[in-house]
Amino acid sequence: MADFAAIYRAEARPVLATLIRLLGGFDLAEEALHDAWLAALDQWPREGVPRNPRSWLVSTGRFKAIDKLRRKARFDRSQDELILRMDVPDEPFEVEPQTIVDDQLRLIFTCCHPALAPDAQVALTLREIAGLTTEDIAAAYLTKPTTIAQRIVRAKAKIRDARIPYEVPEPAELADRLETVLHVLYLIFNAGYSAPSGLVPLRTDLSSEAIRLMRLVNDLIDEPDAKGLLALMLLNDARRDARLDVAGELVPLDEQDRARWNRPQIDEGAALVAQIFAERRLGAYSIQAAIAAEHGQSATAEATDWQRIVSLYDLLLRLEPSPIVDLNRAVAVAMAHGPEVGLAIVDRIDADGSLSQFHLLHATRADLLRRAGRTHEARTAYAEAIALSQQEAERRFLQRRLNGLPS
């Protein structure tokens, strides 16, 4: 019996990208994908999965969309122009692998078009390319699903009304458009590396997809921070197998079995970091990759060069100041100089109020208080972190730490 769900997970987003190009719009393409998948669920169990399910889904979706438009054209002649514009033959066709790659790149750059508001670019890309639900995106942005849904609807309307083309920009425009593309792919990777909500702590399909798309972008353009982001993804993803124990529970970095880390992936990421630092054209992703390389190449948590990691966070804060970078730096400072020194930084960030609803602020504070022997305060901080976390595995991990505090 074919695993239809696995086929859908693998094929839905590439098929949608091609249907958007063929049909000229998001809404019609999404309907076509839905209709094609319903046809597959009806036909494949009886006739078997076709040799090339991706081409089958694209052809079937396109036929069904055109049939639907032709029926509407009997009553609305404005549909004729749309049918003529598609200008495609009425027989099945094979979709070449490079066509799928090109369509996905076109869709990435369309979703990240500068005519769209930045928050709409991110929401649209996460929804249409990565296939995240509006609830997942809302959790990642600490906002409401209705807000995300409105951003996506407005972005699609803007693309349709402004007739924004589905194309990869010319080389002269690539650099200006790259920053947003990298940011969006970074968010997709993070949504897979640490799922923002739900029962599953990791979404390896999303992190693997982000790495694959990041390799495509690196093939398209030679930019140090694009290399840096690919290196960062590879180095973090290399620890994937050790991040969960046999029961599927989260294992913190300092307790992970480093023999389970993916060494070839660490070597590839570290080599990219060395190349970027040799060129001395550092961006935020490159510095984060250098921090990940320090972890990846250390034999144990104790052997890690925490002072170098603090120095890299100092550099990152100067380049791209943010309370979350500051919070990560506090952890490194605590490892290098003791939990009380790190706690002073966390308390300063907490007093600012910008991360008051961010569960990792309270989880970090709880961990440092636990290590400092301030049990009563740690108990309160763990309770705050558990209340704010939306990820079940993370909640269980925090609860275990809370239960393990001495009475």
N, C-alpha and C positions, 0 to 999 in steps of 0.2 A: 504494500500500500504506500503510495507516494505521500511524502510529508507536504501537504498543500500549504500548511501554514509557513513552513520554511521557504518554500518557493515564493510565496507572497512577500515574505520579509526581504528576500534577496532581490526580487524583481520589481516590486511596486514602484520604488522611487526612480530607478532608471527608466522604466516604461513611462511613467508620468512625464519625465523630462522630455522624452521623444514625442509623446502625444501633445504636449504643450506647443512644441515647435510645429508639428504637423497640423494641429487644429487652430493654432493662433491665439489660445487663451487658456487661463487656468480653469475656469468653471466648466467649460465644455470638455476639457481634458480629464478633469476629475470625474465627471459623469461617465466619460468613455472608459476610464480605468475601472470604475465600479461595474459598469455593464459587462466589460470583458471578463472581469473576475467572476461575476455571476454565471456567465456562459461557461467558464472553465470548470466551475464547481458542478455544473450540470453535465458537461460533456466528457471531462477527463476521467471520471470514475468508470464510464462505460467504454471509452475508446482508448484510454491510456494517455499519459502525459506526452505532449508532442516533443519531437526531437529538440526543438528550440523554443521553449516556453516563452521566452522574452519576445521573439518575433511574432509568435502566435498571439500574445496579449496585445502587442502594438497593432497588428493587422486587424484583429477582432474589434478592438476599441475604436480604431479609426472607421471601420465599416459601420459600426453601430452608431457612431456620431454622425456620419454622413447620412445614413438612413433617417436618423431623427431630424436632421436639418431638411432633408428632402420632403418629409411629411409636413414639416412646418411651412415649407415654401409653397405648398398648395394654397395656403391662406395668407402668407406674408412674403411678397416677392423680394423683400430686402434680404432674405436668406440666400437668394440665388447667387449674389455676389460673393458671399462667404464660401459657398460650395465651389464656385469657379476658382476662387483664390487658392483653395487647397490643391487643385490641379494634380491629383494623384491617380494612378490607375486603379481599376476595381478588381485587382487580384492580390492574393497574399504575397508578401515579400519578406526577404530576410533582412534583419537589422544587423549591420556590421558592428563589431565591437568598437571600432574607432568612432562610429556615428554616435553610439551611446555615450562615449567619453566626451565627445564634442558637445552633445546636447546637455550633458550635466554641467559642463563648464559654462555654456551659454546661460543656463538657468541660474547658476551661482551668480554670475555677473549681472543678470537681469534683476534678481532679487536684491542685489546690493547696489542698484543704480543710485547715483547721487540725487536724483529727483525725489527719491523716497526719504522720509524722515529716518534718522538712524535707528530708532527703536522699532520702526516698521520693517526696516531691512532685516534686522536680526530675527524678528518674529516670523516674517514670511519665509526666510531661508530655513529656519529650524522646522517650520511646519511642512514646507513643500519639498525640501531636499532631504532633510533628515527624518521626516515623518513623525516628529514629536507631536504629542497631543497638546491642545491648548492648555490643559491642566499642568503638564510637565513644564511647558515654557513659563507658565505663570509662577510655578514653584521656583524655577531657577531665577526669576526676576523679582520674587517676593511681591507679587501683585496678583490681581484677581483674573480668573480665566476670561471673564467678560471683557476686561480691558485688552487682553491679548487678542481675543476674537475680533474686536473692533479694529485693532491695528492691522490685522491681516486683511479684513474686508476693505479697509481704506487703501491699503497698499495695492491690492489687486485692481481696485477701481482706478487708481492713479496710473498703473501700467496700461490698463485698457484705454482710458480716456486720453492719456498723453501719447498713445501709440509708441510706447517705449519698445525698441526692437529686441528680439531674442538673439543676442550676439555677444561674442567676446570682444571687448574693446580693441581698438587699434593699439599697436605697441606704444605710441606716444601717450596714450591715456591710461595704460595699464597701471603705472606706479600710483597714480592718484586714486584708483579704484581698489588697489590691493589691500590697503589698511583695513577697510571694512570686511573684505572677504576673509582675511586672516582672523579678524575678531570673531566672525560668525563661525568659522571652522573650529576655532578654539572653544567656543561655547558648546558646539556639537560634541566635541571630544569630551569636554568636562561633564556633559550630561550623561555620557556613557561610562566615563571613568568613575563617577560618583553620582548615581542616579538621584535627582533632587527629591523624589518622593516615591511612595509605593512600597511594594513588598520585596522587589528585587534590587539589591544594592549596586550591582554592576549591569550596564547595558553594553556588552561587548560588541553587539552589532553596530551601535552608534560610534564607539571609539574606533573600531576597525574601519568603518565607513569614513570617519573624519581623516584617518591616516591615509586611506586610499585617495580621497579627494585632495589632501594636502600634497601627495606625491604628484598628482596631475598638475596642480598649480605650480609646483617647483619645476616641472618639465616645461611649463609655459614661460616662466620668468626667473631670472637669476638675481634674487634679492636676498641679502643676508638674513633679514628677519623672517623671511619665508623658510629659509633653511633652519633658522632657530626654532620656529614653531614645529616643524617636522621633527627636529631633534627632541624637543620637549615632549611631544606626543610619544615618540618611540621610547624615550627613557622612562616616562611614567607608565606607559602600557606594559613595559618589560616586567613590572612588578605585579601584574594582574593576578597570576596564578597563586601568589603567596598572600594576597590580600584577604582571602577567605580560608577558613579552616574546613575540615571535612564535613562539618555540620552546616557550612554556609555562613558562619558568623565572621564578622570583620576582625582582622588581625592588624594591630597598629604597626607602623613602620619598624620600630625598635624591637618588635617581637617576631618579625617575619623570618621564615626560613630562606636565607638568601641563595641557597642552592637551587631554589625553585624560580629564581629570577631568570628572565630570558637573556642570556649573555650575548648572543649575536645581535639582538636588538639594542642592548646597552652599548656594545662596541660601535654599532652604526651611529647611534645618537652621539656618543662621545667624540667620534671622529668628526662629525658635523660641527660640534661645539669647538673643537680644536681648530678647524678650518676657519670658522667665523672669527674667533679671537685672533687668529694669525692675520686676518684681513683688517682687524681693528675697526669694524663698522658695526658697533653693538646696538641692538635694540632691546626692547623689554622682553620679547620672547627668547632672545639669545641668552640674556642673563638668567632668566628662569630655567632655561635648558642647562646652563652651567651649574646651577644649584642642583638640579636633578642628576646631573652627571657626577657631582660630588657624592651624593647618596648612592648612586648606582655602582660606583667604583670602590666604595668603602667596604671592608670585610665585615665590620660590625658597626652598630650604632655608636659604641664607645670610641671606635677608631676613626670616626668621621671628623673631618677638619671643620669643626663648628665655627671657628673664628673666620675661616675663609668664607663660609656660608653667610655669616653676619656681614662681612665686607661686601659680598655680592648683593645682599638685601639693601645695604646702604646705597650702593650704586643704583639699584632698581628704584629706591625711594626718590633719589634725586632726579631720575629720568621720568618716572611715572608715579608720583606720590598718590597713595590711596590708603585708607584705614585697613583694608584687607592685607595689603603688602606689609603694613606696619605690624599687623597681628602675627603674620607669619614670621617676621623678623623677631618678634618677642619670643617665639618658641625657640628660635636658634640662639638668641641671647641667653635664654634660660638654660639651654644645653651647655653653652660655653661658660657661663658665669654663675649659674645657680637659679633656682625657681623664684626667689624673692626679687632678683633683678628683673627677670622677665615679667613678674607680676606687676611691678611698678609701671611698666610700659602698657600692659593690658588694662590696668586701672585708669591710666591716662586716656586710652582709646575709649574705654567704657564711659568715662566722664563726658566725652565729646557727644555721645548720644547717637551718632550716625549708625552704629551697629547694634543698637539695643535689642533689635528683633532678630539678630543673626545668631542662630544657635551655636555656631562654632566659636563665637566670642565667649559665650558662657561655658562651653565645653573646654576651651583652652584654659580659661580661668580656673575651672574646677580641677583640671589635671595639675596645674601648677600649685594650687592650694593643697591638693592631696600630697604632692611631692614635698611641699614645705611643712607638712604635718599639721596644717590648719584644718582639721577634720570637719568641724562644725560649719565653717564657711564653705568648704568644698561640697558638703552635702546640699547646701542651698543652691550653689552654682550648678551642680549636676541636675537638680530638679528643674531649674530654669532652662537648661539646655534640652532636657527631655521634653519639656512642654513645648518648646519652639521647633524641635526637629520634626520633619515630615517623612523621614525615611525609617522604615521599620527596623532594619538591621542596625542602623545607627542608634536608634532608641534602645534596642536590646543591649548594645555594647555599653552605652552610657549607664543603663540600669545595672549591668553587671559591675561596673566600676563603683557605682553608688552603693550597691549591696556589699561590695568588698571593703568598704571603709570600716576602720575599727570603731566599735561602739563607745 
